[in-house]
Amino acid sequence: MDSIFIKNALIINEGKRQIADVLIEGERIKWVHGERSMLQEAPSPLTTNHLPLTIDAQGLLLLPGLIDDQVHFREPGLTHKGDIHSESRAAIAGGITSFMDMPNTLPQTVTVEALNDKFDIAAQTSMANYSFMIGGTNNNIDELKKEGAKRAVAVKVFMGASTGNMLVDNPQSLERIFSETDRIIVTHCESEAVIAANKARYMAQYGEDLDITFHPKIRDVQACFESSSEAVRLAKKYNSRLHIFHLSTEKELSLLESKPLEEKRITAEVCIHHLWFSDEDYAEKGNLIKWNPAVKSRTDRDALRKALIEGKIDIVATDHAPHTMAEKQGSCLKAASGGPMVQHALVAMLELCKQGVFTEELLVEKMAHAPAKLFGIKDRGFIREGYYADLVLVNPNQSWTVGKENILYKCGWSPLEGATFSHRVEKTFVNGRLVYDGGVFDEGFRGKELEVK
């Protein structure tokens, strides 16, 4: 059994920070001991057939591996943008050890067969731990109720634009999904009617060649609020378990409550780009920060930050959605929406911590603990004895700049290119294995399917 001994690390976990040592045996954490080196104090617990690999982590932060509840790794069918291997590899380098992938691939993950196919691909290629969501449509409620569909971590419902037939815009279909599905329902909320009206108005005034500054005007606050309100209405009507993805507006926060996650039936997520950028950044970044929902005002951004601190928002995720640079060109009506983020999410959030926006304890809560609790992920998301050793060592005093030479996404670009960060991920452990070490990957390693309680 492989053993790894990490000593003198500053562990941030469950709202606390302490200098402590961690012993990993096999895939799991054998013990955690605070304040001083247990290797020196009491060597008996380290009785093994061989001495463990010892890592002196003095001056480094040790965090639980992050769990990203929203990624688009593009496989199958869209692998010119990214694939499960390439994007999970980038995630590992960014401290994300588990991910949940979305159903809008080709073919779409709207059947049990397609769901199982994606699990099979991940088992062969993913360097991180993985799960997948099954997508709702206007006519697949019976598929969602099959026993095999329970393998998915949640049901994803696009109450806003998506590819193919994944927009669920039939009121009767939405009623059936919310009333007949005993799963977590995850929603993308933007009103198609509001978006269409806004688009028609601006095109009539300014023509079809609208620049990126029109994107948050077309996909505006009202488009988000109307759709989120409908999702909340349905969830309350049927006592459904609802999780609203990528909030982008201050107005939507009125739909949420500030109370412990365990007491909620309706929860919400915010993404890195909505916490980092505002519409003031379109002048510099242009289509590179075009997402759906759109990046909106500084007021919205600051309100989202405040709501995260107050507990109205429960999870921070990436909505990692790579496109080629060619696909990001054109007017705001033509350029693809979405961008890559998994490699840089943790360091971006740590930068906001350094600026005093958040605390590192809050970061760990919203990016590791809360996803594990919300989705019922077994034995992950915490630094606890007996849990899987999904861990990240971060140097808090290692400045570096995002550039083409260090971007790992298959698409080859980042909306954060040119940003300088003060923290660097040094080592990432997945299931007790050191899979990323100072830029070097254990390329033969493969993660596990996430087990749901």
URMO-V13699 format. One record per residue. N is the residue number from 1. RES is the residue in one letter. OMEGA is omega in whole degrees, -180 to 180 (* if undefined). NEAR is the number of other ideal C-beta (glycine too) atoms within 12 Angstrom. D_LAST is the distance of its C-alpha to the last C-alpha in Angstrom with 2 decimals. Layout:
n-><N N>
res-><RES RES>
omega-><OMEGA OMEGA>
near-><NEAR NEAR>
d_last-><D_LAST D_LAST>
//
This chain:
n-><1 2 3 4 5 6 7 8 9 10 11 12 13 14 15 16 17 18 19 20 21 22 23 24 25 26 27 28 29 30 31 32 33 34 35 36 37 38 39 40 41 42 43 44 45 46 47 48 49 50 51 52 53 54 55 56 57 58 59 60 61 62 63 64 65 66 67 68 69 70 71 72 73 74 75 76 77 78 79 80 81 82 83 84 85 86 87 88 89 90 91 92 93 94 95 96 97 98 99 100 101 102 103 104 105 106 107 108 109 110 111 112 113 114 115 116 117 118 119 120 121 122 123 124 125 126 127 128 129 130 131 132 133 134 135 136 137 138 139 140 141 142 143 144 145 146 147 148 149 150 151 152 153 154 155 156 157 158 159 160 161 162 163 164 165 166 167 168 169 170 171 172 173 174 175 176 177 178 179 180 181 182 183 184 185 186 187 188 189 190 191 192 193 194 195 196 197 198 199 200 201 202 203 204 205 206 207 208 209 210 211 212 213 214 215 216 217 218 219 220 221 222 223 224 225 226 227 228 229 230 231 232 233 234 235 236 237 238 239 240 241 242 243 244 245 246 247 248 249 250 251 252 253 254 255 256 257 258 259 260 261 262 263 264 265 266 267 268 269 270 271 272 273 274 275 276 277 278 279 280 281 282 283 284 285 286 287 288 289 290 291 292 293 294 295 296 297 298 299 300 301 302 303 304 305 306 307 308 309 310 311 312 313 314 315 316 317 318 319 320 321 322 323 324 325 326 327 328 329 330 331 332 333 334 335 336 337 338 339 340 341 342 343 344 345 346 347 348 349 350 351 352 353 354 355 356 357 358 359 360 361 362 363 364 365 366 367 368 369 370 371 372 373 374 375 376 377 378 379 380 381 382 383 384 385 386 387 388 389 390 391 392 393 394 395 396 397 398 399 400 401 402 403 404 405 406 407 408 409 410 411 412 413 414 415 416 417 418 419 420 421 422 423 424 425 426 427 428 429 430 431 432 433 434 435 436 437 438 439 440 441 442 443 444 445 446 447 448 449 450 451 452 453>
res-><M D S I F I K N A L I I N E G K R Q I A D V L I E G E R I K W V H G E R S M L Q E A P S P L T T N H L P L T I D A Q G L L L L P G L I D D Q V H F R E P G L T H K G D I H S E S R A A I A G G I T S F M D M P N T L P Q T V T V E A L N D K F D I A A Q T S M A N Y S F M I G G T N N N I D E L K K E G A K R A V A V K V F M G A S T G N M L V D N P Q S L E R I F S E T D R I I V T H C E S E A V I A A N K A R Y M A Q Y G E D L D I T F H P K I R D V Q A C F E S S S E A V R L A K K Y N S R L H I F H L S T E K E L S L L E S K P L E E K R I T A E V C I H H L W F S D E D Y A E K G N L I K W N P A V K S R T D R D A L R K A L I E G K I D I V A T D H A P H T M A E K Q G S C L K A A S G G P M V Q H A L V A M L E L C K Q G V F T E E L L V E K M A H A P A K L F G I K D R G F I R E G Y Y A D L V L V N P N Q S W T V G K E N I L Y K C G W S P L E G A T F S H R V E K T F V N G R L V Y D G G V F D E G F R G K E L E V K>
omega-><179 178 177 179 178 -176 172 180 171 -177 174 -169 176 174 -178 173 179 171 -173 178 180 173 176 172 -176 -176 -167 177 -179 175 175 -178 -173 169 -178 -176 177 179 179 -174 -173 -174 -175 179 -179 179 178 179 179 177 -180 168 -177 178 176 -175 179 -179 -179 173 173 -177 170 177 -178 176 -177 -174 178 174 173 -177 164 -180 6 165 -176 -169 171 179 -176 175 -174 179 -175 -175 175 176 177 179 179 179 178 178 176 -175 178 180 174 -173 -174 -171 -175 175 176 1 178 -179 -178 175 178 179 179 177 -179 178 180 175 179 178 -178 179 -179 -167 -171 176 177 172 -165 163 -175 174 174 -174 172 173 178 -173 -179 -178 180 177 -180 -176 179 180 -178 179 -180 175 176 -178 180 174 -180 180 176 173 -178 -170 172 -179 175 -175 -175 172 178 -175 177 -177 -180 178 178 178 -179 -180 -178 -176 -173 -178 -180 -178 169 176 -178 -173 163 -171 169 -178 178 -179 179 180 -179 179 178 -180 -180 -179 -178 177 178 -179 -168 -178 -174 -175 -177 180 -171 -179 177 -175 178 175 177 176 -167 -179 -177 178 179 -174 -180 -179 178 179 179 178 179 178 -179 -180 179 -180 -175 -177 -180 174 -173 174 -177 180 170 172 -177 -175 175 -175 -179 -177 178 -180 -171 180 174 176 -176 -179 -176 -178 -173 167 179 -178 -176 -179 170 -178 -177 -174 178 174 -173 -175 168 -179 175 -178 179 -178 180 -170 178 -176 180 177 173 176 166 -5 -175 166 -172 -168 174 177 177 -179 -178 177 177 177 -179 -179 177 180 -176 178 174 177 -168 -172 169 -179 -177 -167 -180 -174 -176 170 173 177 178 -179 179 -179 174 -179 -179 177 -176 -178 180 178 178 180 -179 -175 -169 -179 -170 -176 -177 -177 176 178 176 176 176 175 180 178 179 180 179 171 178 177 178 178 -178 178 -172 -175 179 -177 -173 177 178 -180 -174 -177 177 -179 -173 169 177 175 -179 170 -177 176 -179 178 174 179 170 -169 180 173 -176 172 -177 -176 -179 -177 176 -176 179 180 -178 -174 -178 176 -175 -179 179 -180 170 179 177 174 179 178 -177 178 176 -178 -177 180 177 174 -179 -176 175 178 176 -179 176 -178 175 -173 176 -175 176 179 -180 -178 167 -169 -179 -176 173 -180 -177 171 178 178 -178 -178 *>
near-><15 24 31 38 35 43 35 29 40 31 37 36 34 23 18 20 23 23 26 33 39 46 41 40 28 20 27 29 37 31 28 34 30 23 18 15 25 27 26 15 15 15 17 11 21 28 15 20 10 14 15 30 23 22 28 19 31 18 18 32 43 47 49 48 51 55 52 54 49 48 53 50 51 37 38 29 25 31 23 20 34 41 32 43 31 34 43 48 36 43 51 48 39 48 48 53 50 48 52 51 50 46 48 43 37 22 22 33 47 40 25 26 19 32 40 21 27 44 33 20 29 37 22 19 28 42 41 52 49 46 46 48 46 47 44 46 34 25 20 33 30 18 30 40 21 22 12 18 34 22 31 41 44 45 45 49 49 39 46 39 33 35 29 21 22 33 32 42 27 20 15 16 28 35 23 28 42 37 20 24 37 19 31 41 44 45 48 47 50 45 30 27 20 30 36 19 20 31 27 17 17 27 20 12 14 19 12 17 15 28 24 34 26 30 38 41 29 39 42 31 35 26 38 44 30 29 44 40 30 34 42 34 23 35 36 18 17 23 15 33 28 42 44 51 50 49 50 48 42 28 28 40 32 20 32 36 22 20 15 16 30 14 13 28 27 38 43 47 48 46 47 50 44 45 45 38 37 27 33 20 30 28 14 18 30 25 35 35 41 40 46 42 46 42 43 42 26 20 19 33 34 23 30 44 33 22 34 38 27 19 25 32 45 42 46 49 50 53 43 48 42 42 32 23 27 16 25 32 17 22 25 35 27 19 31 32 39 44 46 45 50 54 50 43 48 49 43 40 44 38 31 34 32 23 16 12 24 31 22 34 25 31 41 40 37 49 51 46 37 39 47 43 30 39 39 25 39 24 29 43 40 35 45 26 21 20 34 38 43 47 52 51 41 42 27 29 17 21 16 25 20 28 18 15 12 24 31 35 42 31 39 25 32 41 42 38 27 19 29 19 36 22 34 34 44 35 39 48 45 44 39 36 36 31 37 38 23 17 18 16 26 22 16 11 29 26 40 28 31 41 21 26 14>
d_last-><26.43 26.93 27.15 27.59 28.94 28.88 31.38 32.79 30.19 29.79 26.07 24.74 21.39 20.04 23.35 25.54 27.71 29.26 31.09 29.03 28.46 25.36 25.31 23.13 23.14 21.88 18.65 17.65 19.29 21.43 22.81 23.90 27.35 29.15 32.72 34.45 34.05 32.60 34.18 37.54 36.78 35.10 34.96 33.77 30.01 30.89 32.37 31.44 33.54 34.41 34.45 31.49 32.07 32.93 32.49 34.45 32.62 35.26 35.57 32.25 29.08 25.81 22.78 19.09 18.75 18.43 15.75 17.77 16.18 19.40 21.58 24.04 24.67 27.08 26.33 27.39 30.76 31.46 31.54 34.89 33.05 30.15 27.76 24.38 26.18 28.61 26.33 23.49 26.39 27.61 24.20 24.11 27.63 26.49 23.68 20.80 18.54 15.79 16.51 15.62 18.69 20.43 21.79 25.51 26.65 29.25 28.32 25.97 22.34 22.80 22.37 19.86 22.53 22.82 19.08 19.09 22.27 20.81 18.03 20.97 23.02 20.46 20.02 23.80 24.53 21.89 22.53 19.35 15.67 14.97 13.34 15.37 15.91 17.84 20.94 22.46 26.20 28.87 28.59 25.26 23.36 23.42 21.81 18.92 18.37 18.31 15.50 15.73 15.22 11.52 11.33 12.41 10.36 12.83 16.31 19.19 22.38 25.61 27.72 30.22 31.86 30.10 31.30 32.29 31.14 27.93 29.58 28.51 31.70 32.23 31.69 30.92 28.25 26.57 26.84 25.21 22.24 21.63 22.40 20.85 17.59 14.55 12.65 13.09 16.72 18.05 21.86 24.87 27.48 31.19 33.78 35.64 38.60 39.10 38.78 41.29 43.74 43.61 44.08 47.05 48.65 48.50 49.60 52.55 53.57 52.95 52.54 49.76 49.85 47.77 46.76 43.36 44.24 44.02 40.35 39.08 41.87 40.83 37.09 37.91 36.38 37.08 35.36 32.11 32.56 33.44 30.40 27.92 29.67 29.22 25.47 25.25 27.62 25.59 22.32 24.25 26.02 22.99 20.55 18.40 15.69 17.88 17.73 21.28 21.89 24.84 26.83 30.44 32.60 33.50 34.00 30.39 29.40 31.08 28.24 25.69 25.30 25.32 22.82 19.63 16.64 14.70 17.64 17.82 17.31 19.32 18.70 20.65 21.14 24.40 25.47 27.63 30.65 30.78 30.76 33.31 35.78 37.85 40.41 42.97 41.57 42.39 45.96 44.94 41.77 42.57 40.30 38.17 36.34 36.24 32.73 31.51 31.24 34.33 34.89 36.85 39.06 39.05 38.65 35.42 34.17 35.11 33.50 30.16 30.47 31.29 28.41 25.93 27.54 27.63 23.96 24.65 22.96 19.48 19.02 21.61 21.33 23.99 24.26 25.74 28.07 30.91 34.19 37.41 40.19 42.20 39.55 39.65 43.39 45.32 45.42 42.48 42.40 42.23 40.33 36.69 34.10 31.54 31.68 30.01 28.33 25.59 28.15 29.57 26.89 26.36 30.09 30.95 28.73 30.17 33.58 32.90 31.92 35.23 37.02 35.67 33.61 30.25 29.27 27.33 24.99 24.28 23.81 21.11 19.36 19.56 18.98 16.37 14.78 14.57 13.01 10.09 9.85 10.80 8.50 5.29 6.20 5.63 9.22 11.16 13.42 15.24 18.05 16.92 17.93 15.53 13.67 14.58 18.08 17.83 20.97 23.94 27.49 29.65 33.41 34.30 37.96 38.17 39.68 39.36 39.99 38.03 40.36 40.65 40.90 37.44 35.40 32.94 31.91 33.31 35.10 36.96 37.06 35.31 36.04 36.14 38.85 41.50 39.23 39.62 36.69 37.07 33.80 32.98 29.88 31.22 28.44 24.86 22.63 19.70 17.85 20.84 23.46 26.11 26.03 28.20 31.17 33.85 33.96 33.45 30.45 29.20 29.62 28.41 24.88 21.93 18.39 15.14 12.75 9.76 6.56 3.79 0.00>
//
